[in-house]
Amino acid sequence: MRHMKSPALIAAGLAAVLFASPAAAATGSPGAPGVGDSYYPLDGNGGYDATHYDIRLNYDPATDHLSGTTTILARTTQDLSEFNLDFLLKVSSVRVDNVAADFHTAGGELTVTPKAVLPKDRDLTIVVRYDDTPEPYRLYGYAGWQKTPTGALGVNEPQIAPWWYPSNDHPRDKATFDVSIAVPPGVEALSNGVLVNKQQTSPRWVRWNWRSTRPQAPYLTFLAIGQYDVRQGTAPDGQTLITAYGDDLGDNGPAARASVERTPEVLDVLSRYFGPYPFEAQGGVVDSSLGFALENQTRPVYDGAFFRAGTNTSVVAHENAHQWFGDSVSVDDWKEIWLNEGFATYAEYLWSDYQGEGTPAEVAQFTYDNIPADDPFWQVLPGDPGEQNQFADAVYDRGGMTLQALRTAVGDDAFFRIVKQWPQDKQYGTGTTTEFVALAEKVSGKQLDDLFTTWLYTPGKPAVGPNGQSAAAAAATAKPGSYDQIQQNHQLLAAGRK
């Protein structure tokens, strides 16, 4: 029922509008064009927090033509007059809460100016439509999107999202995802999480719909489009298990399958050390066009060359350890990447122990002993390696040795409480080295600044190895030939790993 207002009330209301102070109008300010990362200052954006991405794409492998609409659910964190999304492709329209917005793109930044200031703590629906060919674009001097003979790979680190969807592209802003890709019949389209639907929608298109229900950093969201043998099953714990093997694997195919199909076993072993697996699905994709392995959330990818010498479950352990260290707990700043790679390398040591091929103490000391003191390896500082050295061997191997040195210093009981509590305390968030050191000191009751300074931030080979003994003393007790398989795995990883 609607009631009429009296003339006096109407007049009073009109006067309030006419004589309201101009200062009452919201002015707002632009959101920052980056989060201030040490190595990638324009990655991520300020002024809003993304909570969900709905990415709907059509992709033609014959032409590398990608068209799509990404809908972003977000919430403002300030009175916002303008905001950025990290994106490279040509945009045809942007709408904010169903109202067309002004926009322009430059240098990997899509700048959006809504028609009115967006108040702080407001829920937003941002819709971006685009149409382009991703492969030619470069960001920070490198290509992310990879055209292949049968499709394309939207897989890379530390950035890949700008080549195929607009985002707040930094691990500090995680979200859930729906990824829907239409491709021609006979072409497979893989992404993260669970395959919720696959349907032919016209003679030209088959649509694959994937859903990720746990918070996920944008760079961990991937596409693999092409010719694959896709296998879907159920892991012993009841989770969806999806694996896929490229048609181009040749003689490496059987060894790849013999390795990646053991993913549920690997996760079971790692969960004994790190706590429950943090995601809703598992599996892996092998493709010979990659050139590296990468820990995409729920579904790592591997180049076929990792299996050229036979089975390589070590790399499977490495990438799946990242599900805890890198995916669930991500770097707060890219200079902290040892927190991803050092733990993943140490997981290889733990897997080696499970396989009966060398204990973590043996593997760490073996690595230390076999790198001469004058090798440039020892000049890279894992705790802050620099943008050009983010994926240097020292970040991995010296990072792994750091954790063995910590285990030697604090003992097994404290060490395994630390490595289980870290992903528990930081689940679905980010972490820093300072926070990790504080946790290690709290759990162990020991002062550990000197240890971490020596192993992470001091150039040169530490005088004492990760087991607390010098290289000369270790060499005197070494068992020749004990570590052939471990060395082989490390050589394969060195060929290209992330």
Secondary structure by P-SEA (a helix, b strand, c coil): cbbbbcaaaaaaaaaaaaacccccccbbbbcccccccccccccccccccccccccccccccccccccbbbbbbbbbccccccccccccccccccccccbbbbbcccccccccccccccccbbbbbbbbbbccccccccccccccccccccbbbcccccccccccccccccccbbbbbbbbbbbcccbbbbbcccccccccccccbbbbbbbbccccccccccccccccbbbbbbcccccbbbbbbbcccccaaaaaaacccaaaaaaaaaaacccccccccccbbbbcccccccccccbbbbccccccccccaaaaaaaaaaacccccccccccccaaaaaaaaaaaaaaaaaaaccccaaaaaaaaaaaccccccccccccccccccccccccccaaaaaaaaaaaaaccaaaaaaaaaaaaaaaccccccaaaaaaaaaaaaccccaaaaaaccccccccccccccccaaaaaaaccccccaaaaaaaaaaacccc
